[in-house]
Amino acid sequence: MPVIVMEVKLVEQHPNADTLRIYSMAAPGYEDVQIIANLENIYEVGDRVVVALANSVLKDGTKIKPTKLRGMQSLGMAIGKTSDPPGRDLSHLYCQKKVAEAVELQKWPSIELLHNVRRSLDLLGETPKITYRAKIKLDGTNGGVQIFPDGRVAAQSRTQIITPENDNMGFAGWVEQNVEFFANMARKEHVTLFGEWCGKGIQKRTAISQIDRKIFLVFAIQYGGWDGQYAKLEVNPEAIRALIPEHADIFVIPFYGESIVLDFGDRHRLQEAVEILDRMVEEIEKQDPWVKETFDIEGLGEGLVMYPETTTLVERFSYSELLFKGKGEKHRVVKSKKSVKIDPELAESIDEFVSLFVTVPRLEQGVTEACDGEFDMKKIGGFIKWIVTDVQKEAVSELESSQLTWKDVNKAVMNAAREWYRAKIMLP
């Protein structure tokens, strides 16, 4: 299918998600198409929009397919506004020429904070009891390895398919060096190893950054998810180890501590569980126990990621919405007193909101994710876009509780990110 220019005919708020909008798009010679998009770009009735229809493959390897987002169907992807007339085919500008060789990004979701998970459950009218297990959050950059049934192997970052020529901290180059190892793991269904690429030169503060090499730390395996296949996740460390042969630079992140029950229908019991989790994060920040045990290196830990306990494969998208994270004080991208909270932070002003969200850990993460760890004025646009998108995605609850809108704070967030980046470039 092509990438064409379409006109926005109808705009609605998604009934189950504050950060999503539903668009009806039309163009001469095409049936009307329903597109669901986040708030990174906002379109109004009458806007002309570049739309990648289902089954088109973009130049970065993204394959567009029909999907459901919070119960509503989306039949394509809105790429951005244009002045071209509705109906114009722009496939030659956006699509790969060799579709058969395309690789579709299998994106690992951004992990929410607990109060956002609680809010999402409230919107759905659900107050479940969920038993969670913790895994230590290792400070690196998100990476994935796709393994096809025919033995093909592809590397990815959080946002795109990568190659040794277009790499992310050397991860694609390492995957290429180990391509036979991964090819030997091929099975009847498509497999994606999700993990963190950690170690020397990737981050600076934590114990894992002090080891003498880079390593791949696997926290989940996805089965399926390619070419319309149903996607399921395996998060149990023992089951993950059973699939991955021994390799000097591949580790499986184990569970940490005991199971803990979170009762979303009982605020008092939920708060008691949260206080236990907060103490666990504080202990890990003082000393990462996994790095100490594995490499005999002492140092700072980042925090925890909490996984709903399961003994079987789980449906990937519904499961991932229940994951949440808690970071130590030095790693919190939201300036809060506690690492795990039931309620969002309250900002009394726009400046206070910026202080809450435009934090050094978030800014440093933006440099890693958007700029390959480099300070370069040519990359400042991508850096600012990453920060704005990240804050907008995470701040829905805080904006609501503070009686602010994204329009109120957008410019201030951009300016703060720009000033910080420019100051880093100007330092001797």
C-alpha positions as CSV (number, residue, x, y, z in Angstrom):
1,M,0.0,0.0,0.0
2,P,1.2,3.6,-0.6
3,V,1.9,6.7,1.3
4,I,-0.5,9.3,0.2
5,V,-1.8,12.8,1.2
6,M,-5.2,12.7,2.9
7,E,-7.4,15.4,4.4
8,V,-8.6,15.3,8.0
9,K,-12.4,15.1,8.0
10,L,-13.1,14.3,11.7
11,V,-11.2,14.5,15.0
12,E,-12.2,12.8,18.2
13,Q,-10.6,12.2,21.6
14,H,-9.9,8.5,22.1
15,P,-12.4,7.3,24.7
16,N,-9.9,5.1,26.6
17,A,-6.7,7.2,26.4
18,D,-6.0,10.8,27.1
19,T,-2.8,10.9,25.0
20,L,-4.5,9.5,21.8
21,R,-6.7,11.1,19.2
22,I,-8.9,9.4,16.5
23,Y,-8.8,10.9,13.0
24,S,-10.9,10.2,9.9
25,M,-8.8,10.8,6.8
26,A,-10.1,11.0,3.2
27,A,-8.6,11.4,-0.3
28,P,-9.9,11.1,-3.8
29,G,-9.8,7.5,-5.1
30,Y,-9.3,6.0,-1.6
31,E,-11.7,4.8,1.1
32,D,-11.9,6.9,4.3
33,V,-9.3,5.7,6.8
34,Q,-9.4,5.8,10.6
35,I,-6.0,6.7,12.1
36,I,-5.1,6.8,15.8
37,A,-2.2,9.0,16.7
38,N,-0.5,10.4,19.9
39,L,-0.1,14.0,20.7
40,E,3.4,14.4,19.2
41,N,1.7,16.0,16.2
42,I,-1.9,17.3,16.4
43,Y,-4.1,17.7,13.4
44,E,-7.3,19.6,12.9
45,V,-10.2,19.3,10.4
46,G,-9.0,20.4,7.0
47,D,-5.3,19.7,7.5
48,R,-3.5,17.8,4.8
49,V,-1.6,15.0,6.3
50,V,0.9,12.4,4.9
51,V,-0.6,9.0,5.7
52,A,1.2,5.7,5.4
53,L,-1.5,3.1,4.8
54,A,-1.5,-0.4,6.2
55,N,1.1,-2.7,4.6
56,S,3.4,0.1,3.4
57,V,7.1,-0.2,4.5
58,L,8.9,3.0,5.4
59,K,12.6,3.7,4.6
60,D,13.6,3.2,8.3
61,G,12.2,-0.4,8.1
62,T,8.9,0.4,9.8
63,K,6.1,-1.8,8.4
64,I,2.7,-0.2,8.8
65,K,0.0,-2.7,9.7
66,P,-3.6,-2.5,11.1
67,T,-3.5,-2.4,14.9
68,K,-5.8,-1.8,17.9
69,L,-4.9,0.9,20.3
70,R,-6.9,0.8,23.6
71,G,-9.7,-1.1,21.8
72,M,-10.0,1.1,18.7
73,Q,-8.7,0.2,15.3
74,S,-6.0,2.2,13.4
75,L,-5.4,1.5,9.7
76,G,-2.3,3.5,9.1
77,M,0.1,6.1,10.5
78,A,0.0,9.9,10.2
79,I,3.5,11.1,9.4
80,G,3.1,14.9,9.3
81,K,1.4,17.8,7.7
82,T,2.0,18.8,4.1
83,S,1.0,21.4,1.5
84,D,0.6,18.7,-1.3
85,P,-3.0,18.1,-2.5
86,P,-5.1,15.2,-1.2
87,G,-4.6,12.0,-3.2
88,R,-1.0,12.6,-4.2
89,D,1.1,9.5,-3.8
90,L,4.4,10.2,-1.9
91,S,5.5,6.6,-1.7
92,H,8.7,7.4,-3.5
93,L,9.7,9.8,-0.8
94,Y,8.8,7.6,2.3
95,C,8.8,3.9,1.3
96,Q,11.6,1.4,0.8
97,K,12.1,0.2,-2.7
98,K,12.8,-3.4,-1.7
99,V,9.8,-4.3,0.5
100,A,10.8,-8.0,0.7
101,E,14.0,-7.1,2.6
102,A,12.3,-4.7,5.1
103,V,12.5,-5.4,8.8
104,E,9.7,-4.1,11.0
105,L,10.6,-2.6,14.3
106,Q,9.4,-4.6,17.3
107,K,9.1,-1.7,19.8
108,W,9.5,-2.3,23.5
109,P,7.0,0.0,25.3
110,S,7.9,2.8,27.6
111,I,7.5,1.7,31.2
112,E,5.1,3.9,33.2
113,L,5.2,5.1,36.7
114,L,2.8,3.4,39.2
115,H,0.4,6.3,39.5
116,N,0.0,6.3,35.7
117,V,-0.8,2.5,35.7
118,R,-3.3,3.2,38.5
119,R,-4.9,6.0,36.6
120,S,-5.3,3.8,33.5
121,L,-7.0,1.1,35.5
122,D,-9.3,3.7,37.0
123,L,-10.3,4.9,33.6
124,L,-11.2,1.3,32.6
125,G,-13.1,0.9,35.9
126,E,-10.8,-1.9,37.1
127,T,-9.3,-2.3,40.6
128,P,-7.5,-5.7,40.4
129,K,-5.1,-7.4,42.8
130,I,-1.9,-8.1,40.9
131,T,1.1,-10.1,42.2
132,Y,4.3,-8.5,41.0
133,R,8.0,-9.6,40.7
134,A,10.9,-7.1,40.5
135,K,13.9,-7.0,38.2
136,I,16.7,-4.6,38.7
137,K,16.8,-1.8,36.2
138,L,20.2,-1.6,34.6
139,D,21.3,1.7,33.2
140,G,22.1,1.5,29.5
141,T,20.3,1.9,26.2
142,N,17.4,-0.2,25.0
143,G,18.3,-2.8,22.4
144,G,16.7,-5.7,20.6
145,V,17.6,-8.6,18.4
146,Q,15.1,-10.0,15.9
147,I,15.6,-13.6,14.8
148,F,13.6,-14.8,11.8
149,P,12.6,-18.4,11.1
150,D,14.9,-18.5,8.1
151,G,17.9,-17.5,10.2
152,R,18.0,-13.8,9.3
153,V,19.0,-11.5,12.2
154,A,18.3,-7.8,12.7
155,A,19.3,-5.3,15.5
156,Q,17.2,-2.5,16.7
157,S,17.3,0.4,19.2
158,R,14.3,1.6,21.0
159,T,13.1,3.6,18.0
160,Q,14.5,2.1,14.8
161,I,16.2,-0.8,13.0
162,I,20.0,-0.2,13.2
163,T,23.0,-1.3,11.3
164,P,26.8,-1.0,11.9
165,E,26.7,2.0,9.6
166,N,23.8,3.6,11.5
167,D,24.5,2.3,15.0
168,N,23.5,2.9,18.6
169,M,26.5,2.7,21.0
170,G,28.0,-0.2,18.9
171,F,25.0,-2.5,19.5
172,A,24.4,-3.3,15.8
173,G,28.1,-3.9,15.2
174,W,28.1,-6.4,18.1
175,V,25.0,-8.2,16.8
176,E,26.7,-8.5,13.4
177,Q,29.8,-10.0,15.0
178,N,27.6,-12.6,16.7
179,V,25.1,-13.1,13.8
180,E,25.7,-16.9,13.6
181,F,25.1,-17.3,17.3
182,F,21.7,-15.6,17.0
183,A,20.9,-17.4,13.7
184,N,21.3,-20.7,15.5
185,M,18.5,-19.7,17.8
186,A,15.9,-19.5,14.9
187,R,12.7,-21.4,15.4
188,K,9.4,-21.7,13.7
189,E,8.1,-18.4,14.8
190,H,9.7,-14.9,14.8
191,V,11.6,-14.2,18.0
192,T,12.7,-10.8,19.5
193,L,15.1,-10.6,22.4
194,F,14.5,-7.4,24.4
195,G,17.2,-6.1,26.6
196,E,19.5,-3.3,27.8
197,W,22.9,-2.7,26.1
198,C,25.1,-1.7,29.1
199,G,28.7,-1.2,30.1
200,K,31.8,0.7,29.3
201,G,31.1,4.1,27.7
202,I,27.3,3.9,27.6
203,Q,26.3,5.6,30.8
204,K,28.4,7.1,33.6
205,R,26.8,7.0,37.0
206,T,26.0,3.4,37.8
207,A,27.9,0.3,38.8
208,I,27.2,-1.4,35.5
209,S,29.0,1.4,33.6
210,Q,32.2,0.4,35.4
211,I,32.6,-3.0,33.9
212,D,35.4,-3.4,31.3
213,R,33.2,-4.2,28.3
214,K,29.7,-3.9,26.8
215,I,27.1,-6.6,27.6
216,F,23.5,-7.4,26.5
217,L,21.1,-7.9,29.4
218,V,17.9,-9.7,28.3
219,F,14.7,-9.0,30.3
220,A,12.0,-10.4,27.9
221,I,11.5,-12.5,24.8
222,Q,8.7,-11.8,22.3
223,Y,7.3,-14.6,20.2
224,G,5.5,-13.6,17.0
225,G,4.6,-10.0,16.3
226,W,5.9,-10.1,12.7
227,D,3.7,-10.0,9.5
228,G,0.5,-10.0,11.5
229,Q,1.5,-12.7,13.9
230,Y,0.0,-12.6,17.4
231,A,2.7,-11.3,19.9
232,K,3.3,-13.0,23.2
233,L,5.9,-12.3,25.9
234,E,8.1,-14.5,28.1
235,V,9.4,-12.6,31.1
236,N,10.4,-15.5,33.4
237,P,14.2,-15.5,33.8
238,E,14.5,-19.3,33.9
239,A,12.4,-19.8,30.7
240,I,14.5,-17.1,29.0
241,R,17.8,-18.8,30.0
242,A,16.5,-22.1,28.5
243,L,16.2,-20.5,25.1
244,I,19.5,-18.5,25.0
245,P,22.8,-20.6,24.7
246,E,25.6,-19.6,26.9
247,H,27.5,-16.5,25.7
248,A,30.1,-14.4,27.6
249,D,28.4,-11.1,26.9
250,I,24.7,-12.1,27.2
251,F,23.1,-12.2,30.6
252,V,19.5,-12.7,31.7
253,I,18.2,-10.3,34.3
254,P,16.9,-12.3,37.3
255,F,14.0,-11.6,39.6
256,Y,14.9,-9.6,42.7
257,G,13.3,-10.1,46.1
258,E,10.0,-11.8,46.8
259,S,6.6,-11.5,45.2
260,I,4.5,-8.5,46.3
261,V,0.7,-8.0,45.9
262,L,-0.6,-4.6,44.8
263,D,-4.3,-4.2,45.6
264,F,-5.5,-1.4,43.3
265,G,-8.9,-1.5,45.1
266,D,-7.6,-0.7,48.6
267,R,-5.6,2.5,48.9
268,H,-4.3,1.7,52.4
269,R,-2.9,-1.7,51.4
270,L,-1.6,-0.3,48.1
271,Q,0.3,2.3,50.1
272,E,1.8,-0.3,52.4
273,A,3.1,-2.2,49.3
274,V,4.4,1.0,47.8
275,E,6.5,1.8,50.9
276,I,8.1,-1.7,50.7
277,L,9.0,-1.0,47.0
278,D,10.4,2.4,47.8
279,R,12.7,0.9,50.4
280,M,13.8,-1.7,47.9
281,V,14.7,1.0,45.4
282,E,16.7,2.9,48.0
283,E,18.7,-0.2,48.8
284,I,19.5,-0.8,45.2
285,E,20.5,2.8,44.6
286,K,23.1,2.5,47.4
287,Q,24.5,-0.7,46.0
288,D,23.5,-2.7,42.9
289,P,23.4,-6.2,44.2
290,W,23.4,-8.0,40.8
291,V,26.5,-6.1,39.5
292,K,28.2,-6.7,42.8
293,E,27.5,-10.5,42.7
294,T,28.2,-10.9,39.0
295,F,31.3,-8.6,38.5
296,D,32.4,-7.8,42.1
297,I,31.9,-4.1,41.4
298,E,30.4,-1.8,43.9
299,G,28.4,1.2,42.9
300,L,25.1,3.0,42.3
301,G,22.0,1.1,41.1
302,E,19.3,2.7,39.0
303,G,16.1,1.1,40.3
304,L,13.4,-1.6,39.7
305,V,11.0,-2.6,37.0
306,M,7.9,-4.5,38.3
307,Y,6.5,-7.3,36.2
308,P,3.1,-9.0,36.9
309,E,3.9,-12.5,38.0
310,T,3.0,-15.2,35.5
311,T,4.0,-18.8,34.7
312,T,3.0,-18.8,31.1
313,L,3.4,-16.7,27.9
314,V,1.3,-13.6,28.1
315,E,-0.4,-11.4,25.5
316,R,2.2,-8.7,24.9
317,F,0.2,-5.5,24.7
318,S,-2.2,-5.9,27.5
319,Y,0.6,-7.2,29.8
320,S,3.0,-4.4,29.0
321,E,0.4,-1.8,30.2
322,L,0.7,-3.2,33.7
323,L,4.5,-2.8,34.0
324,F,5.8,0.0,36.1
325,K,9.2,1.3,37.2
326,G,10.8,3.0,40.3
327,K,14.1,4.8,40.0
328,G,16.5,6.0,42.7
329,E,16.7,9.7,43.5
330,K,19.7,10.2,41.2
331,H,17.9,8.7,38.2
332,R,14.4,10.0,38.6
333,V,13.3,11.8,35.5
334,V,10.5,13.3,37.5
335,K,11.7,15.3,40.6
336,S,9.7,13.5,43.3
337,K,10.4,12.7,47.0
338,K,9.7,9.0,46.5
339,S,10.6,6.5,43.8
340,V,7.2,4.8,43.8
341,K,4.0,6.8,44.3
342,I,0.2,6.3,44.2
343,D,-0.6,9.9,43.2
344,P,1.1,12.3,40.7
345,E,3.2,15.3,41.7
346,L,1.4,18.6,41.9
347,A,3.0,21.7,40.2
348,E,1.9,25.1,41.4
349,S,3.2,26.9,38.3
350,I,4.6,26.4,34.8
351,D,8.2,26.9,36.1
352,E,7.6,24.3,38.8
353,F,6.3,21.8,36.2
354,V,9.4,22.3,34.1
355,S,11.5,21.8,37.2
356,L,9.7,18.5,37.9
357,F,10.1,17.1,34.4
358,V,13.1,18.7,32.7
359,T,15.6,17.0,35.0
360,V,19.2,16.1,34.5
361,P,18.5,12.3,34.3
362,R,15.9,12.9,31.6
363,L,18.1,15.3,29.7
364,E,21.1,12.9,29.8
365,Q,18.8,10.1,28.6
366,G,17.7,12.3,25.7
367,V,21.4,12.7,24.7
368,T,21.9,9.0,24.7
369,E,18.7,8.1,22.9
370,A,18.5,11.0,20.4
371,C,22.1,12.0,19.9
372,D,24.1,8.8,20.3
373,G,25.6,10.3,23.5
374,E,27.1,13.3,21.6
375,F,26.6,17.1,22.0
376,D,26.4,18.5,18.5
377,M,24.3,21.5,17.4
378,K,23.3,19.6,14.3
379,K,21.5,17.1,16.6
380,I,19.8,19.6,18.9
381,G,16.5,19.5,17.0
382,G,16.2,15.7,17.5
383,F,17.2,16.1,21.2
384,I,14.5,18.7,21.8
385,K,11.9,16.6,20.0
386,W,12.8,13.6,22.1
387,I,12.5,15.5,25.4
388,V,9.2,17.1,24.4
389,T,7.7,13.8,23.3
390,D,9.0,12.0,26.5
391,V,7.6,14.7,28.9
392,Q,4.3,14.9,27.0
393,K,3.8,11.2,27.2
394,E,4.6,10.9,30.9
395,A,3.0,14.1,32.2
396,V,-0.7,13.5,31.6
397,S,-1.5,12.9,35.2
398,E,0.6,15.7,36.5
399,L,-0.8,18.2,34.1
400,E,-4.3,17.1,35.1
401,S,-3.7,17.4,38.8
402,S,-1.9,20.7,38.4
403,Q,-4.8,22.1,36.2
404,L,-2.4,22.8,33.3
405,T,-2.5,21.8,29.7
406,W,0.3,20.8,27.4
407,K,-0.2,24.0,25.5
408,D,0.6,25.9,28.7
409,V,4.0,24.2,29.3
410,N,5.2,23.1,25.8
411,K,7.3,26.2,25.0
412,A,8.8,26.3,28.5
413,V,9.8,22.6,28.3
414,M,11.4,23.2,24.8
415,N,13.3,26.3,26.0
416,A,14.7,24.5,29.1
417,A,15.9,21.6,27.1
418,R,17.5,23.9,24.5
419,E,19.3,26.0,27.1
420,W,20.7,22.9,28.8
421,Y,22.0,21.4,25.6
422,R,23.6,24.6,24.4
423,A,25.3,25.1,27.7
424,K,26.8,21.7,27.5
425,I,28.2,22.4,24.0
426,M,29.7,25.7,25.2
427,L,31.5,24.1,28.2
428,P,35.3,23.9,27.7
